[in-house]
């Protein structure tokens, strides 16, 4: 449950364990491509009249291409997050606080999931730290050292 009713929070902390599919509208326009559902395990609790603290763990798989050789990659992503939600107007300008709309009846953690996922995902994927990239003459991946171009030369210097 990623949409928590305030009445449930009055009884104590609420577990927020759920999954979001990769095509969830919350991820639209995000530069992270999920390969399967994103699992969310967390706990939301009231910390004041207008404030709620959420500690959660995100886990899933992302896919993309190596930034040097363009090899397709599929990597795991794990992130622990701590988030403060508030409906206090004085906190609205604080970038570390997620503002809650009035009238406050529910806390929707999906906005935080989207932003925290974007922050946790690597900006660039690499197939390996010493990836030689693409060959300068043939354009093929140079990690195998096949074309004899600039990429292969760089690979030999590293190895």
C-alpha positions in Angstrom: 0.0 0.0 0.0 1.6 3.2 -1.2 -1.3 5.5 -0.5 -1.8 5.7 3.2 -5.0 7.0 4.9 -4.3 9.4 7.8 -6.8 7.4 9.9 -4.5 4.4 9.7 -1.5 6.5 10.8 -3.4 7.7 13.9 -3.2 4.1 15.2 0.6 3.9 14.7 3.2 3.3 11.9 1.9 1.8 8.7 3.9 -0.7 6.6 4.2 0.3 2.9 5.1 -2.8 1.1 4.2 -3.0 -2.5 5.4 -3.2 -6.1 5.2 -0.7 -8.9 5.3 -2.0 -12.5 7.8 -0.5 -14.9 4.9 1.1 -16.9 3.4 2.9 -13.9 2.4 6.4 -14.8 4.6 7.7 -11.9 7.7 6.8 -13.9 6.6 8.5 -17.1 9.4 10.7 -18.5 12.0 9.3 -16.1 15.4 8.6 -17.6 15.6 5.2 -15.8 14.4 2.1 -17.6 13.1 -0.6 -15.2 13.4 -4.2 -16.1 10.5 -5.6 -14.1 8.6 -4.3 -11.1 10.2 -2.0 -8.5 9.7 -3.5 -5.0 9.1 -1.1 -2.1 9.3 -2.1 1.5 8.8 0.7 4.0 7.3 2.1 7.1 5.4 5.4 7.4 4.8 7.1 10.7 3.5 10.4 12.0 6.2 12.6 13.6 4.0 15.6 14.3 0.6 16.9 13.4 1.6 17.8 9.8 4.7 15.7 9.4 5.3 12.1 8.4 8.6 10.2 8.2 9.0 7.4 5.7 11.9 4.9 5.8 11.9 2.5 2.8 14.0 0.2 0.7 13.7 0.1 -3.1 14.8 -2.9 -5.1 14.6 -3.8 -8.7 16.4 -4.1 -12.0 17.4 -1.4 -14.4 18.4 -1.8 -18.0 20.4 0.3 -20.4 23.5 0.3 -22.5 27.1 0.6 -21.5 28.1 4.2 -22.1 31.4 3.2 -23.8 30.7 0.1 -25.9 26.9 0.2 -26.0 26.5 -3.4 -24.8 23.0 -4.0 -23.4 23.1 -4.3 -19.6 20.7 -5.4 -16.9 21.7 -4.5 -13.3 20.2 -4.7 -9.9 19.3 -1.5 -8.0 19.0 -1.3 -4.3 18.4 1.9 -2.3 17.5 2.8 1.3 15.6 6.1 1.5 14.5 8.4 4.3 11.8 10.9 3.4 9.9 13.6 5.3 6.4 14.5 4.1 4.8 17.7 5.4 1.6 19.7 4.9 3.2 22.6 6.9 3.4 25.6 4.5 6.6 26.7 6.1 8.3 23.5 4.9 7.1 23.9 1.3 10.3 25.7 0.2 12.6 23.0 1.7 13.8 20.7 -1.2 14.3 17.8 1.2 10.7 17.8 2.2 7.8 16.4 0.1 4.9 18.7 0.3 1.4 17.3 1.0 -1.6 19.0 -0.5 -4.5 20.3 1.6 -7.0 19.0 2.6 -4.7 16.3 4.0 -6.5 12.9 4.1 -3.8 10.6 2.6 0.0 10.4 2.2 1.0 9.2 -1.3 4.6 8.0 -1.2 4.7 7.3 -5.0 6.1 10.8 -5.8 9.0 10.1 -3.4 9.5 6.7 -5.0 9.9 8.3 -8.4 12.4 10.9 -7.3 14.4 8.7 -5.0 14.6 6.1 -7.8 16.0 8.8 -10.2 18.6 9.7 -7.5 19.6 6.1 -6.7 20.1 5.0 -10.3 23.6 5.5 -11.8 23.8 8.3 -14.3 25.8 6.1 -16.7 26.1 2.3 -16.9 29.4 0.5 -17.6 29.7 -3.1 -18.5 33.0 -3.1 -16.6 35.3 -0.5 -15.2 38.0 -1.1 -17.8 35.6 -1.1 -20.8 37.6 -0.1 -23.9 34.6 1.3 -25.8 34.0 1.1 -29.5 36.8 0.6 -32.1 37.8 3.8 -33.9 38.0 2.1 -37.3 35.2 -0.5 -37.3 32.9 0.8 -34.6 32.6 -2.6 -33.0 33.1 -3.2 -29.3 36.8 -3.2 -28.6 36.8 -5.3 -25.4 37.6 -8.3 -27.5 40.4 -6.5 -29.3 39.2 -7.4 -32.8 39.6 -4.4 -35.1 43.0 -3.1 -34.4 41.7 0.4 -34.2 42.0 3.0 -31.4 39.7 1.1 -29.1 41.9 -2.0 -29.2 45.0 0.1 -28.6 43.4 1.6 -25.5 42.4 -1.9 -24.3 46.0 -3.2 -24.7 47.3 -0.3 -22.7 44.9 -0.9 -19.8 45.5 -4.7 -19.8 
